[in-house]
Amino acid sequence: MTASRLRVFPAISRNRDPKQYVGELMRVAEFADRNGFEGILLFEGNDVFVEPWAMAQHIMAETTRSSPLIAVNPVYMHPFTAAKFVSSFAQLYGRKVYLNMITGTAVSDLQGLGDEQTHADRYVRLGEFVALMRQLLSSPRPVTIEGRFYRASNLQLRPRLPAELMPEFLIAGQSEAAQRVAKETGCIKMQMLPPDLDDGFAAPGMNFGIFARERSDEARQAAKARFRDNPDDRELLALTVENSDSVWKRRLYEGQSGELQPNGYWLLPFLTFQADCPYLVGSYEEIGAKLRAFAAKGLTTIMLDMVADETEMQHVCKALAASGMF
């Protein structure tokens, strides 16, 4: 991908209603397919209502060009199984997928699954997972490896995946272990939008949401009407942080304000458990200018939180278009 174009993966804001979950995902996926997005981000975890691989197949069957970004956690799946899914999608739809490699889920869920690895060891396992999966997808010969967490002896995936359909791997963790594995494996490194917007860039990928209108004051007013502060929602986030060893989640949570900052940075949707990332609020032109500045610092890939509403998504598209890079 050239630096002249931003690659954007939309994700729906947090949805706690299983009856609406699939409908919202499909609205965003179909909108994304029509409007030049790369493909929707699909989450993984004990609390996700539909397994992301199943949702990815449903989306690919209903769209024409979408390449979903599928979250993969080794605690749920062996590398050979994940490679088989990638190969199957290539056979069925002739499209590549992207893989968001994660280790995190609630500590209580890890305990329930019997996974007793430390935070650092889960990233060692993640690195081995990526390495084995890549070999299985690309090697013309059977694969043999002897790792700490994965071993394979003359293991072969058939058919071999065409080079143009090889998945790209992303790593969203913010810890030292996550950064190390991203570097060792050559995965696309992700980070959260920094509060000052100008400093703190250390990755080609970023996770944030956009709330935009034609004028800045309209955007700020509409954003505050959409994402309201609520003590019960803040308490819910506090409980999830307590039940997590996620470095990025704690960094966002500790000592942060829910005030909408003059530069457009807004953490309230995260602090009230309505989104998994900060938001950028402003006019189309303001956000477009910020995206150009981000790209000048090396940004290529965005995980973009979006409200699953047609009107709101159109506003987001106008802000992305104002960058001249989408």
CORZI-V551577 format. One record per pair of residues at least 4 apart in sequence whose ideal C-beta (glycine too) atoms are under 8 Angstrom apart, sorted by the first residue. I is the first residue (numbers start at 1). GAP is how many residues later the second one is. D is the distance in whole Angstrom. If there is no record, write none. Layout:
# CORZI-V551577
i-><I I>
gap-><GAP GAP>
d-><D D>
This chain:
# CORZI-V551577
i-><1 1 1 3 3 4 5 5 6 6 6 6 6 6 6 6 6 6 7 7 7 7 8 8 8 8 8 8 8 9 9 9 9 9 9 9 9 9 9 9 10 10 10 10 10 10 10 10 10 10 10 11 11 11 11 11 11 11 11 11 12 12 12 12 12 12 12 13 13 13 13 13 13 13 13 14 14 14 14 15 15 15 15 17 18 20 21 21 21 22 22 22 22 22 23 24 24 25 25 25 25 25 25 25 26 26 26 26 27 27 27 28 28 28 28 28 29 29 29 29 29 29 29 29 30 30 30 31 31 31 31 32 32 32 32 32 33 33 33 33 33 35 35 36 38 38 38 39 39 39 39 39 39 39 40 40 40 40 41 41 41 41 41 42 42 42 42 42 42 42 42 43 43 43 44 44 44 44 44 44 44 44 44 44 45 45 45 45 45 46 46 46 46 47 47 48 50 50 51 52 52 52 52 53 53 53 54 55 55 56 56 56 56 56 57 57 57 58 59 59 59 60 60 60 60 60 60 61 65 66 67 67 67 67 68 68 69 69 69 69 69 69 70 70 70 70 71 71 71 72 72 72 72 72 72 72 73 73 73 73 73 74 74 74 74 74 74 74 75 75 75 75 75 75 77 77 78 78 79 79 79 79 79 79 79 80 80 80 80 80 80 81 82 82 82 82 83 83 83 83 83 84 84 85 86 86 86 86 86 86 86 87 87 87 87 87 88 89 89 89 90 90 90 90 90 90 91 94 95 96 96 96 96 96 97 98 98 98 98 99 99 99 99 100 100 100 100 100 101 101 101 101 101 101 101 101 102 102 102 102 103 103 103 103 103 103 103 104 104 104 104 104 105 105 106 106 106 106 107 107 107 107 108 108 109 110 110 111 111 115 117 117 117 118 119 119 119 119 120 120 121 122 123 123 123 123 123 123 123 124 124 124 124 124 125 125 125 125 126 126 126 127 127 127 127 128 128 128 128 128 129 129 129 130 130 130 130 130 131 131 131 131 132 132 132 132 132 132 133 134 134 134 135 135 135 136 136 136 136 136 137 137 137 137 137 138 138 138 138 139 139 139 140 141 142 142 142 143 143 143 143 144 144 144 144 145 145 145 146 147 157 161 161 162 168 169 169 169 169 170 170 170 170 170 170 171 171 171 171 171 171 171 171 172 172 172 172 172 172 172 173 173 173 173 173 173 173 173 174 174 174 174 174 174 174 175 175 175 176 177 178 178 179 179 180 181 181 182 182 182 183 188 188 188 188 188 189 189 189 189 190 190 190 190 190 190 191 191 191 191 191 191 191 191 192 192 192 192 192 192 192 192 193 193 193 193 193 193 193 193 194 194 194 194 195 195 195 195 195 195 196 196 196 197 197 197 197 197 197 198 201 201 201 201 204 204 204 204 205 205 205 205 205 206 206 206 206 206 207 207 207 207 207 208 208 208 208 208 208 208 208 209 209 209 209 209 209 209 209 209 210 210 210 210 210 210 210 210 210 210 211 211 211 211 211 211 211 211 211 211 211 212 212 212 212 212 212 212 212 212 212 213 213 213 213 213 213 214 214 214 215 215 216 216 216 216 216 217 218 218 219 219 219 219 220 220 220 220 221 222 223 223 223 223 223 224 224 226 226 227 227 227 227 227 227 227 228 229 229 229 229 229 230 230 231 232 233 233 233 233 234 234 234 234 235 236 236 237 237 237 237 237 237 238 238 239 240 240 240 241 241 241 241 244 244 246 247 248 249 250 252 252 252 252 253 253 256 256 257 257 258 258 258 258 258 259 260 260 260 260 260 261 261 264 264 264 264 264 264 265 265 265 266 266 266 266 267 267 267 268 268 269 269 269 269 269 269 270 270 270 270 270 275 275 276 277 277 279 280 280 282 282 282 282 283 283 284 284 284 284 284 284 285 285 286 287 287 287 287 287 288 288 288 288 288 288 288 289 289 289 290 291 291 291 291 291 291 291 292 292 292 292 293 294 295 295 295 295 304 306 306 306 307 307 308 309 310 311 312 313 314 315 316 317 318 319 320 320 321>
gap-><4 6 299 292 297 321 320 321 285 289 293 294 295 296 314 317 319 320 31 293 294 295 29 30 293 294 296 312 318 28 29 30 31 32 60 89 292 293 294 295 18 21 22 27 30 31 294 295 296 303 306 17 29 30 32 265 292 293 294 295 12 13 16 293 294 295 296 196 256 261 262 292 293 294 295 259 260 261 262 5 6 9 293 4 31 4 4 28 29 4 27 28 33 36 4 4 284 4 15 17 25 30 34 283 4 32 33 36 4 281 283 4 12 278 280 285 4 10 11 30 33 34 37 39 4 32 33 4 6 279 282 5 6 7 8 34 4 30 31 32 33 278 282 290 29 31 60 20 27 28 29 30 58 59 19 26 28 29 27 28 30 59 262 10 13 14 17 26 27 28 29 5 9 28 4 7 8 26 27 28 29 32 58 61 26 28 60 61 64 59 60 63 66 59 62 4 4 5 4 4 16 18 19 4 17 32 4 4 13 4 12 14 33 41 4 32 35 4 4 7 9 6 8 29 32 33 35 32 30 29 28 29 30 31 29 30 28 29 30 31 101 234 27 28 29 30 28 29 31 5 10 27 28 29 30 57 4 29 30 31 32 5 29 48 51 52 55 75 28 30 35 38 40 47 4 5 4 72 4 49 50 53 54 57 71 4 52 56 72 75 77 4 4 17 47 51 4 50 53 54 74 4 73 4 4 11 13 47 51 75 81 4 50 70 72 74 4 4 6 8 4 5 6 71 72 75 68 71 70 68 69 70 71 72 70 69 70 71 72 68 69 70 71 70 71 72 90 203 25 28 29 68 69 70 71 86 24 69 70 71 16 19 20 22 23 70 75 69 140 141 142 145 4 5 4 134 137 138 4 136 137 138 4 135 4 5 6 4 5 7 4 5 8 4 4 56 58 126 4 57 4 4 4 50 52 54 55 57 58 4 24 25 53 57 4 23 24 25 4 45 55 4 54 57 58 4 19 20 21 22 4 20 21 4 39 51 55 57 4 14 16 54 4 11 13 15 18 20 4 4 32 35 4 8 10 7 16 19 20 21 20 23 24 29 30 22 23 25 28 4 17 21 20 15 12 13 14 9 11 12 13 8 9 10 11 5 6 7 5 4 4 4 5 4 20 16 17 18 19 17 18 19 20 35 131 7 10 11 14 16 17 18 19 6 18 19 33 35 76 131 4 5 6 8 9 73 74 75 4 5 17 18 73 74 77 4 72 73 4 4 4 69 4 10 4 4 6 5 6 7 6 15 16 17 112 113 13 14 15 16 13 15 16 17 111 113 9 10 11 12 14 15 16 57 14 15 16 56 59 60 85 86 4 13 14 15 72 84 85 87 4 5 6 7 5 61 66 70 72 83 4 67 69 66 67 68 83 93 96 95 93 96 97 98 94 95 96 97 94 95 96 97 98 88 93 95 96 97 69 70 95 96 98 69 70 71 72 94 95 96 97 60 66 68 69 70 71 95 96 97 69 70 71 77 94 95 96 106 109 110 8 11 12 15 55 68 69 70 96 101 104 7 69 70 71 72 75 103 104 106 107 5 6 9 70 71 102 4 69 70 4 68 4 48 66 67 70 4 4 65 4 62 63 64 4 40 61 62 4 4 4 37 43 56 58 4 36 81 86 39 41 42 45 47 48 52 44 4 5 29 39 43 4 42 4 4 4 39 40 41 4 37 38 39 4 4 37 4 16 33 34 35 36 4 15 4 4 9 33 5 8 9 12 5 6 4 4 4 4 4 4 15 18 26 17 18 11 15 4 10 8 9 10 13 14 9 4 5 6 8 21 4 5 16 17 18 22 23 26 13 14 15 12 13 14 15 4 11 12 4 11 5 6 8 9 10 36 4 5 6 7 8 4 30 29 26 28 26 7 10 4 5 8 37 4 36 4 31 34 35 37 38 4 37 4 4 32 33 35 36 4 31 32 33 34 35 36 4 33 34 4 4 8 28 29 32 34 35 4 31 32 33 4 5 4 5 28 30 12 6 7 10 5 6 5 4 4 4 4 4 4 4 4 4 4 4 5 6 5>
d-><6 6 6 6 7 6 6 7 7 6 7 7 8 6 7 7 5 5 5 6 5 7 5 6 8 5 5 7 6 7 5 6 7 5 4 7 7 7 5 7 5 8 5 6 6 7 5 8 5 8 8 8 7 4 7 8 6 7 6 7 5 6 5 8 7 8 5 7 7 6 5 6 7 6 7 6 5 6 7 6 5 6 8 7 5 6 6 5 7 6 8 6 8 8 6 7 4 6 7 8 8 6 7 8 6 8 7 7 6 5 7 6 6 6 5 7 6 8 5 5 7 6 6 8 7 7 6 6 8 7 5 4 8 7 6 7 7 4 6 6 5 8 6 7 6 7 7 8 5 4 5 6 7 7 7 7 6 7 8 5 7 7 6 4 5 6 8 6 7 5 6 5 7 5 6 8 5 8 4 7 5 7 7 8 8 7 5 8 7 6 7 4 7 8 8 7 6 5 7 6 8 5 6 7 6 5 7 6 8 6 4 5 7 7 6 7 8 7 6 6 6 6 7 6 7 5 6 8 7 7 5 5 6 6 6 7 8 4 7 5 7 7 6 7 6 7 8 5 5 7 6 5 7 6 7 8 7 5 6 8 7 8 7 8 5 6 5 8 8 7 7 6 5 8 5 5 7 8 6 8 5 4 4 7 6 6 8 6 8 7 7 7 7 7 8 6 6 5 4 5 5 6 7 6 7 6 8 8 6 7 5 6 7 6 7 6 6 6 7 6 7 7 7 6 7 4 8 7 7 7 5 7 6 8 5 6 5 8 7 5 7 5 7 5 8 6 8 8 6 7 6 6 7 5 8 6 8 8 6 7 7 4 6 8 5 7 8 7 7 7 5 8 5 6 7 7 5 6 6 5 6 6 6 6 6 5 8 8 8 8 4 5 7 7 7 7 7 5 7 5 6 6 7 7 7 4 6 7 5 7 6 7 8 8 6 8 4 8 7 8 6 6 4 6 6 6 4 7 5 5 6 8 7 6 6 8 5 6 7 7 8 7 6 7 6 7 5 6 6 6 8 8 5 5 7 6 8 7 8 4 6 8 5 6 7 7 7 8 7 5 8 8 6 7 4 6 4 5 8 5 7 6 5 6 7 7 7 5 6 6 8 6 6 8 6 7 8 4 7 6 4 8 6 6 7 6 6 4 8 4 7 6 7 8 4 8 8 7 7 7 7 3 8 8 8 8 7 7 6 8 6 7 5 4 6 7 4 8 6 6 6 7 6 7 6 6 7 5 8 4 8 8 6 5 8 6 8 4 7 6 6 4 7 6 7 7 8 8 6 4 7 6 7 8 7 5 7 6 8 6 6 6 7 6 7 4 7 7 5 6 8 6 3 7 8 8 7 5 8 8 7 7 8 5 8 6 8 6 8 8 7 5 7 7 5 6 5 6 7 7 4 7 7 7 6 7 6 7 8 5 8 4 8 5 5 6 6 7 8 7 7 6 6 6 7 4 7 7 3 7 7 5 8 6 6 8 7 5 5 8 6 7 4 7 8 6 7 5 8 8 8 5 7 6 7 6 5 5 6 7 4 4 4 6 6 8 6 6 6 6 7 5 6 8 5 5 6 6 6 8 6 5 5 6 7 6 6 8 7 6 6 7 7 7 5 7 7 7 8 8 6 5 7 6 8 8 8 8 8 6 6 6 7 6 6 7 7 4 5 7 6 6 6 8 7 7 5 6 7 7 6 7 4 6 8 6 6 8 7 8 6 6 5 6 8 7 6 6 6 6 6 7 6 7 8 7 5 7 8 7 8 6 4 5 7 8 8 8 5 7 6 4 7 5 5 4 7 7 7 6 8 7 6 4 7 5 6 5 8 6 8 5 4 8 8 5 8 8 5 7 6 6 7 5 7 7 5 7 6 7 4 5 7 8 7 8 6 8 5 5 8 4 6 5 7 6 4 8 7 8 7 6 8 7 3 4 7 7 8 8 6 6 8 8 7 4 6 8 7 5 7 7 7 4 5 7 8 6 7 7 6 6 4 7 8 7 7 7 7 7 7 7 6 6 6 8 8 4 6>
